[in-house]
Amino acid sequence: MKVLYTIGIWFYGLGIRVAALFNEKARLWVRGRKGLFAELERTFAGKSNPVWIHCASLGEYEQAKPLIEKIKQEEPETQILVTFFSPSGYMQAVKKPLADYNFYLPLDLPCNARKFISIVQPKTAVFVKYEYWYSFMQQLHRNSIPFYYISAIFREKQHFFKPFGSWFAKQLQQATHFFVQTEKSKQLLETIGIKQVTVCGDTRFDRVKTIAEQVQPFDFMESFRGNKKVIVAGSTWEPDEQLLAQLLRRFPDYKIVVAPHEISRTPEVKQTFAAYNTALYSSKENSDMAGCQVLVVDTIGILNRLYQYSTVSYIGGAFKTGLHNILEAAVYGKPIFFGPHYDHFNEAVNLVAQKGAFSIQSAEEMRDIMTKFEQNPEYYDQTCDICQEYVAQNSGAVNIIYENIKIKNSY
C-alpha cells in the first residue's frame, strides 16, 4: 500500500504541473515550491528547533491562528514555522505574518519528507483538521518527534473506517494525540484502536471570539447602513446571489452587503443586482454610500468584520460547493441563513437544531422567516441569543490543546 500511495502522490504532483499550464492556482502551487529546499536550508541553518504547524489552506490557517497566538503569548522565544498546501493560505499568511516562517509544504514523497524533517528538525508538529500526509507522519514517528492533530473531525464514510482502510488507520495510530471536535469523532477513532483522543471542539470558536472582541468599526459601513436594516451575505456564489436579489423585492427597506467567494466574479454579481443602486467596495470613496442599496465587496480580508453590521447574515456555498464559515457571523449574535447542503458542517447542524440558523431552499422560505422576525421582535432576539451563546459555550479549545501538547517540555 505504501508503494501505491507514493505512486499516487507522484502522479498527483504531475497532474498539478500539467494543470499549471492552464490554471492560475496550479501555477502558484508549482511556482511556490521552486527552490523550496534551498530556501529552507538558508532559513534554518543554525536555527533552534521550531514548532511546525501545517495547514491545508486559508480555512485551516484560521483554525491555527489561536494556537499560534497562544504559543507566542506564553513562550515568545519559541520559533513557529507554518506550512501550507495551497496558495490561498500561504499568500494570506505572508501578507500579514503571524508565525516566524511561512513556507509551502513539499509534495508528500518519502525523499521530500526525509529532507524536510532533516532540515527543519521540528521539536513538535501540529496538523490542522484533515491533513493526513503519510510520508511526513512516518518520518516524524521515526525521528521520535511528537505530532498532533487539532480541530480534527472524522466521519464514518472516510477510508480509515472501511475494510480496505487498515493501512491508513495504522498510519493514524502513530500520532501522539488527536484533539477532535466531536464525541462521534472520538468514538470512530476508538474503533480503529486509537485511544489518544480528547474532545475539545474547534479552535475557530476561539478565533472568531477574539476577532469580535477586537473588532473596529468601518466608517463607510456606518454611512452605508444609516438607519436601515442590513443583510450581510458572505462567500456567495451565483445561486445565493439570485436568491438574495429576489428577496430584496420583498424587503425594499433592507440594504445588502454581498461578498462573493471569488472576487473575480464581481462584474457578474453587480449585474445580478443591476435593478438596485449598487456600489463596489473599491469605489466607495466615489460613491454615494448612503444612497446605495447594495454594496459588492470586491476585496478579501474584511468579511469577518462586516458581519458586525448585519441584521441577519447569509452564508454562501450551500447551494453549490459546500457551506462556508458560519462562525464568523454567529459570533455577533445575529440569525444566519444558508442553503440546503450543510450536513458535513457540525456547527451548522447544531445551530439549525437549536433554531439559531436556518437552512432554506428558496427566497420565499427566507422571506417567511424574516417576516416572522419583523412581526415578532422577541422571536428575533431569542434567535440572536442562541447564536451568541453557542459560540461562547464552545470556545476554549485552544487552552486545552496548548496545555496538553506541552511545547515547553518538547525536546
Secondary structure, DSSP 8 states (H G I E B T S, - for coil): -HHHHHHHHHHHHHHHHHHTTT-HHHHHHHHHTTTHHHHHHHHHTT----EEEEESSHHHHHHHHHHHHHHHHH-TT--EEEEESSHHHHHHHHHS--SSEEEE---S-HHHHHHHHHHH--SEEEEETT---HHHHHHHHHTT--EEEEEE---TTSGGGSGGGHHHHHHHTTSSEEEES-HHHHHHHHHTT---EEE---HHHHHHHHHHHH----HHHHHHHTTSEEEEEEEE-HHHHHHHHHHHHH-TTEEEEEEESSGGGHHHHHHHTTTS-EEEGGGGGGS-GGG-SEEE--SSS-HHHHGGG-SEEEE--TTTT-----HHHHTT---EEE-S--TT-HHHHHHHHHTSEEE-SSHHHHHHHHHHHHH-HHHHHHHHHHHHHHHHHT--HHHHHHHHH-GGG--
